[in-house]
Amino acid sequence: MKLKRGMSMAIEKIFVKEGIKEAEIETYLAKRFDKAGYSHTEIQRTPLGTRIVVYVYKPGIVVGRSGRRIQDITDDIRNKFGFENPLIDVKEVENPFLDAKIVASRIAGALERGINFKKVANYYLDKVIEAGAIGISIHVGGKLMGSERSRFQKFKRGFIAYSGDYAETLVDKGYAQGSIKPGIVGIQVRIMKQSPKEFEMKPEEQKSSGPKEAKEMMEEIKKAGEKI
């Protein structure tokens, strides 16, 4: 019994250690590829080594001339994080307005340039919906507009599932921080890219449905999400 417990604790420690290492790599790559429109990283362990898939909007910036920059970063990851044979694969994010992490980072950048947070948030609400999402929510927290006390401001367009299976499988989440004169501002973005399949309308139904039908469908999605 004690042996099994000891083995279980040892395995748990390995998972915790690996989780910390992956979080550190994510932070490292996010800083290195910030100007490339960094989204996220997937780490896959294979018999040949560790495959690190980096998703960015501008892969050319990541790769560099003749792949030199990607080679430098590969060597850096090997030395800093102890991977024997890291393999970096760069994937392009096709539409940055449907990627919550990229949108959050862009909002943070705009705030750092001194653009009004309401104007920035409303701009991205429009752009994300135009890109094809069915809903987006933006939460901005911190000392906004030079106020002495921290504020928390919410912006929303369309429908967003906040709980249940829909929130886990259909909602993309992204976080970023911006540094402005009064202090640090936190940005949280949620984007619901598509409706659940059971609520998708056929082309002929879309043509015949009006605002009332569309509103009723969104209410059905919301109720279904709350029940899960």
TORKOL-4160 file (C-alpha; in steps of 0.2 Angstrom, whole numbers, padded with zeros to 4 digits, m for minus):
228
<pt num="1" X="0000" Y="0000" Z="0000"/>
<pt num="2" X="0014" Y="0012" Z="0005"/>
<pt num="3" X="0023" Y="0007" Z="m0011"/>
<pt num="4" X="0008" Y="0011" Z="m0022"/>
<pt num="5" X="0006" Y="0028" Z="m0013"/>
<pt num="6" X="0024" Y="0032" Z="m0016"/>
<pt num="7" X="0024" Y="0028" Z="m0034"/>
<pt num="8" X="0008" Y="0038" Z="m0036"/>
<pt num="9" X="0016" Y="0053" Z="m0027"/>
<pt num="10" X="0031" Y="0051" Z="m0038"/>
<pt num="11" X="0021" Y="0051" Z="m0054"/>
<pt num="12" X="0011" Y="0066" Z="m0048"/>
<pt num="13" X="0027" Y="0076" Z="m0045"/>
<pt num="14" X="0033" Y="0072" Z="m0063"/>
<pt num="15" X="0017" Y="0079" Z="m0070"/>
<pt num="16" X="0018" Y="0094" Z="m0059"/>
<pt num="17" X="0036" Y="0097" Z="m0065"/>
<pt num="18" X="0032" Y="0095" Z="m0083"/>
<pt num="19" X="0017" Y="0106" Z="m0081"/>
<pt num="20" X="0028" Y="0120" Z="m0074"/>
<pt num="21" X="0040" Y="0118" Z="m0088"/>
<pt num="22" X="0027" Y="0119" Z="m0101"/>
<pt num="23" X="0020" Y="0135" Z="m0093"/>
<pt num="24" X="0038" Y="0142" Z="m0093"/>
<pt num="25" X="0040" Y="0138" Z="m0112"/>
<pt num="26" X="0023" Y="0146" Z="m0116"/>
<pt num="27" X="0029" Y="0162" Z="m0107"/>
<pt num="28" X="0046" Y="0162" Z="m0115"/>
<pt num="29" X="0038" Y="0160" Z="m0133"/>
<pt num="30" X="0025" Y="0173" Z="m0130"/>
<pt num="31" X="0038" Y="0186" Z="m0126"/>
<pt num="32" X="0049" Y="0181" Z="m0141"/>
<pt num="33" X="0035" Y="0181" Z="m0153"/>
<pt num="34" X="0024" Y="0195" Z="m0147"/>
<pt num="35" X="0027" Y="0205" Z="m0163"/>
<pt num="36" X="0022" Y="0190" Z="m0174"/>
<pt num="37" X="0005" Y="0190" Z="m0167"/>
<pt num="38" X="0008" Y="0175" Z="m0155"/>
<pt num="39" X="m0008" Y="0164" Z="m0151"/>
<pt num="40" X="m0003" Y="0149" Z="m0141"/>
<pt num="41" X="0009" Y="0134" Z="m0141"/>
<pt num="42" X="0006" Y="0115" Z="m0141"/>
<pt num="43" X="0019" Y="0103" Z="m0134"/>
<pt num="44" X="0019" Y="0085" Z="m0141"/>
<pt num="45" X="0031" Y="0072" Z="m0135"/>
<pt num="46" X="0037" Y="0059" Z="m0149"/>
<pt num="47" X="0050" Y="0045" Z="m0150"/>
<pt num="48" X="0061" Y="0057" Z="m0160"/>
<pt num="49" X="0060" Y="0072" Z="m0148"/>
<pt num="50" X="0048" Y="0085" Z="m0141"/>
<pt num="51" X="0038" Y="0094" Z="m0155"/>
<pt num="52" X="0033" Y="0112" Z="m0151"/>
<pt num="53" X="0020" Y="0119" Z="m0162"/>
<pt num="54" X="0019" Y="0138" Z="m0161"/>
<pt num="55" X="0003" Y="0147" Z="m0168"/>
<pt num="56" X="0006" Y="0165" Z="m0174"/>
<pt num="57" X="m0002" Y="0177" Z="m0186"/>
<pt num="58" X="0015" Y="0181" Z="m0195"/>
<pt num="59" X="0025" Y="0165" Z="m0196"/>
<pt num="60" X="0039" Y="0174" Z="m0207"/>
<pt num="61" X="0044" Y="0185" Z="m0192"/>
<pt num="62" X="0046" Y="0169" Z="m0181"/>
<pt num="63" X="0056" Y="0159" Z="m0194"/>
<pt num="64" X="0068" Y="0173" Z="m0199"/>
<pt num="65" X="0079" Y="0174" Z="m0214"/>
<pt num="66" X="0084" Y="0156" Z="m0220"/>
<pt num="67" X="0077" Y="0149" Z="m0204"/>
<pt num="68" X="0091" Y="0157" Z="m0194"/>
<pt num="69" X="0080" Y="0164" Z="m0180"/>
<pt num="70" X="0070" Y="0148" Z="m0177"/>
<pt num="71" X="0087" Y="0138" Z="m0175"/>
<pt num="72" X="0093" Y="0151" Z="m0162"/>
<pt num="73" X="0077" Y="0149" Z="m0152"/>
<pt num="74" X="0078" Y="0130" Z="m0154"/>
<pt num="75" X="0095" Y="0130" Z="m0146"/>
<pt num="76" X="0089" Y="0142" Z="m0133"/>
<pt num="77" X="0075" Y="0130" Z="m0128"/>
<pt num="78" X="0087" Y="0115" Z="m0128"/>
<pt num="79" X="0099" Y="0124" Z="m0116"/>
<pt num="80" X="0086" Y="0133" Z="m0105"/>
<pt num="81" X="0073" Y="0120" Z="m0103"/>
<pt num="82" X="0083" Y="0104" Z="m0105"/>
<pt num="83" X="0075" Y="0096" Z="m0120"/>
<pt num="84" X="0087" Y="0085" Z="m0129"/>
<pt num="85" X="0079" Y="0086" Z="m0146"/>
<pt num="86" X="0066" Y="0100" Z="m0148"/>
<pt num="87" X="0058" Y="0102" Z="m0165"/>
<pt num="88" X="0049" Y="0118" Z="m0168"/>
<pt num="89" X="0034" Y="0119" Z="m0180"/>
<pt num="90" X="0027" Y="0136" Z="m0184"/>
<pt num="91" X="0008" Y="0137" Z="m0189"/>
<pt num="92" X="m0001" Y="0152" Z="m0196"/>
<pt num="93" X="m0017" Y="0158" Z="m0188"/>
<pt num="94" X="m0028" Y="0162" Z="m0202"/>
<pt num="95" X="m0039" Y="0175" Z="m0195"/>
<pt num="96" X="m0032" Y="0185" Z="m0180"/>
<pt num="97" X="m0050" Y="0192" Z="m0176"/>
<pt num="98" X="m0056" Y="0174" Z="m0171"/>
<pt num="99" X="m0041" Y="0171" Z="m0159"/>
<pt num="100" X="m0044" Y="0177" Z="m0142"/>
<pt num="101" X="m0026" Y="0178" Z="m0137"/>
<pt num="102" X="m0021" Y="0189" Z="m0151"/>
<pt num="103" X="m0036" Y="0200" Z="m0149"/>
<pt num="104" X="m0032" Y="0202" Z="m0130"/>
<pt num="105" X="m0014" Y="0206" Z="m0135"/>
<pt num="106" X="m0019" Y="0219" Z="m0148"/>
<pt num="107" X="m0031" Y="0227" Z="m0135"/>
<pt num="108" X="m0017" Y="0228" Z="m0122"/>
<pt num="109" X="m0005" Y="0236" Z="m0136"/>
<pt num="110" X="m0018" Y="0249" Z="m0140"/>
<pt num="111" X="m0021" Y="0254" Z="m0122"/>
<pt num="112" X="m0002" Y="0255" Z="m0120"/>
<pt num="113" X="m0002" Y="0268" Z="m0134"/>
<pt num="114" X="m0015" Y="0278" Z="m0125"/>
<pt num="115" X="m0031" Y="0274" Z="m0135"/>
<pt num="116" X="m0047" Y="0275" Z="m0125"/>
<pt num="117" X="m0052" Y="0258" Z="m0118"/>
<pt num="118" X="m0070" Y="0260" Z="m0123"/>
<pt num="119" X="m0065" Y="0264" Z="m0141"/>
<pt num="120" X="m0053" Y="0249" Z="m0142"/>
<pt num="121" X="m0066" Y="0237" Z="m0135"/>
<pt num="122" X="m0080" Y="0242" Z="m0146"/>
<pt num="123" X="m0069" Y="0242" Z="m0161"/>
<pt num="124" X="m0064" Y="0223" Z="m0158"/>
<pt num="125" X="m0082" Y="0219" Z="m0154"/>
<pt num="126" X="m0087" Y="0224" Z="m0171"/>
<pt num="127" X="m0072" Y="0216" Z="m0180"/>
<pt num="128" X="m0074" Y="0199" Z="m0171"/>
<pt num="129" X="m0092" Y="0198" Z="m0176"/>
<pt num="130" X="m0088" Y="0204" Z="m0194"/>
<pt num="131" X="m0075" Y="0189" Z="m0194"/>
<pt num="132" X="m0089" Y="0177" Z="m0192"/>
<pt num="133" X="m0090" Y="0174" Z="m0173"/>
<pt num="134" X="m0107" Y="0172" Z="m0165"/>
<pt num="135" X="m0102" Y="0181" Z="m0149"/>
<pt num="136" X="m0087" Y="0190" Z="m0140"/>
<pt num="137" X="m0085" Y="0197" Z="m0122"/>
<pt num="138" X="m0071" Y="0208" Z="m0117"/>
<pt num="139" X="m0067" Y="0211" Z="m0098"/>
<pt num="140" X="m0054" Y="0225" Z="m0094"/>
<pt num="141" X="m0048" Y="0228" Z="m0076"/>
<pt num="142" X="m0036" Y="0240" Z="m0068"/>
<pt num="143" X="m0034" Y="0259" Z="m0066"/>
<pt num="144" X="m0043" Y="0265" Z="m0082"/>
<pt num="145" X="m0043" Y="0283" Z="m0088"/>
<pt num="146" X="m0031" Y="0288" Z="m0074"/>
<pt num="147" X="m0043" Y="0284" Z="m0060"/>
<pt num="148" X="m0036" Y="0282" Z="m0042"/>
<pt num="149" X="m0046" Y="0266" Z="m0039"/>
<pt num="150" X="m0046" Y="0250" Z="m0050"/>
<pt num="151" X="m0061" Y="0247" Z="m0061"/>
<pt num="152" X="m0068" Y="0232" Z="m0070"/>
<pt num="153" X="m0077" Y="0235" Z="m0087"/>
<pt num="154" X="m0087" Y="0222" Z="m0097"/>
<pt num="155" X="m0091" Y="0223" Z="m0115"/>
<pt num="156" X="m0101" Y="0210" Z="m0125"/>
<pt num="157" X="m0108" Y="0207" Z="m0142"/>
<pt num="158" X="m0118" Y="0192" Z="m0148"/>
<pt num="159" X="m0120" Y="0176" Z="m0137"/>
<pt num="160" X="m0106" Y="0168" Z="m0126"/>
<pt num="161" X="m0108" Y="0152" Z="m0116"/>
<pt num="162" X="m0100" Y="0155" Z="m0099"/>
<pt num="163" X="m0102" Y="0137" Z="m0092"/>
<pt num="164" X="m0105" Y="0119" Z="m0097"/>
<pt num="165" X="m0099" Y="0109" Z="m0112"/>
<pt num="166" X="m0102" Y="0124" Z="m0124"/>
<pt num="167" X="m0090" Y="0135" Z="m0114"/>
<pt num="168" X="m0076" Y="0122" Z="m0114"/>
<pt num="169" X="m0078" Y="0116" Z="m0132"/>
<pt num="170" X="m0084" Y="0131" Z="m0142"/>
<pt num="171" X="m0077" Y="0146" Z="m0133"/>
<pt num="172" X="m0059" Y="0152" Z="m0136"/>
<pt num="173" X="m0051" Y="0161" Z="m0121"/>
<pt num="174" X="m0037" Y="0173" Z="m0121"/>
<pt num="175" X="m0028" Y="0184" Z="m0108"/>
<pt num="176" X="m0015" Y="0199" Z="m0109"/>
<pt num="177" X="m0008" Y="0213" Z="m0098"/>
<pt num="178" X="m0005" Y="0231" Z="m0103"/>
<pt num="179" X="0006" Y="0243" Z="m0094"/>
<pt num="180" X="0000" Y="0261" Z="m0094"/>
<pt num="181" X="0004" Y="0276" Z="m0083"/>
<pt num="182" X="m0008" Y="0272" Z="m0069"/>
<pt num="183" X="m0003" Y="0254" Z="m0068"/>
<pt num="184" X="m0006" Y="0237" Z="m0075"/>
<pt num="185" X="m0022" Y="0233" Z="m0085"/>
<pt num="186" X="m0028" Y="0215" Z="m0087"/>
<pt num="187" X="m0038" Y="0210" Z="m0102"/>
<pt num="188" X="m0049" Y="0194" Z="m0104"/>
<pt num="189" X="m0057" Y="0190" Z="m0121"/>
<pt num="190" X="m0069" Y="0176" Z="m0124"/>
<pt num="191" X="m0074" Y="0172" Z="m0142"/>
<pt num="192" X="m0088" Y="0160" Z="m0147"/>
<pt num="193" X="m0083" Y="0155" Z="m0165"/>
<pt num="194" X="m0099" Y="0145" Z="m0169"/>
<pt num="195" X="m0116" Y="0139" Z="m0164"/>
<pt num="196" X="m0118" Y="0121" Z="m0157"/>
<pt num="197" X="m0122" Y="0109" Z="m0172"/>
<pt num="198" X="m0139" Y="0105" Z="m0165"/>
<pt num="199" X="m0144" Y="0124" Z="m0167"/>
<pt num="200" X="m0136" Y="0127" Z="m0184"/>
<pt num="201" X="m0149" Y="0132" Z="m0198"/>
<pt num="202" X="m0149" Y="0125" Z="m0215"/>
<pt num="203" X="m0147" Y="0138" Z="m0230"/>
<pt num="204" X="m0165" Y="0138" Z="m0234"/>
<pt num="205" X="m0169" Y="0141" Z="m0216"/>
<pt num="206" X="m0157" Y="0156" Z="m0214"/>
<pt num="207" X="m0166" Y="0164" Z="m0229"/>
<pt num="208" X="m0183" Y="0163" Z="m0222"/>
<pt num="209" X="m0178" Y="0167" Z="m0204"/>
<pt num="210" X="m0180" Y="0185" Z="m0198"/>
<pt num="211" X="m0174" Y="0194" Z="m0182"/>
<pt num="212" X="m0187" Y="0186" Z="m0171"/>
<pt num="213" X="m0182" Y="0168" Z="m0176"/>
<pt num="214" X="m0163" Y="0172" Z="m0174"/>
<pt num="215" X="m0167" Y="0179" Z="m0157"/>
<pt num="216" X="m0177" Y="0164" Z="m0152"/>
<pt num="217" X="m0163" Y="0152" Z="m0158"/>
<pt num="218" X="m0150" Y="0162" Z="m0147"/>
<pt num="219" X="m0161" Y="0160" Z="m0132"/>
<pt num="220" X="m0162" Y="0141" Z="m0135"/>
<pt num="221" X="m0143" Y="0140" Z="m0136"/>
<pt num="222" X="m0142" Y="0150" Z="m0120"/>
<pt num="223" X="m0154" Y="0139" Z="m0111"/>
<pt num="224" X="m0146" Y="0123" Z="m0117"/>
<pt num="225" X="m0129" Y="0129" Z="m0112"/>
<pt num="226" X="m0136" Y="0132" Z="m0094"/>
<pt num="227" X="m0143" Y="0115" Z="m0093"/>
<pt num="228" X="m0126" Y="0106" Z="m0097"/>
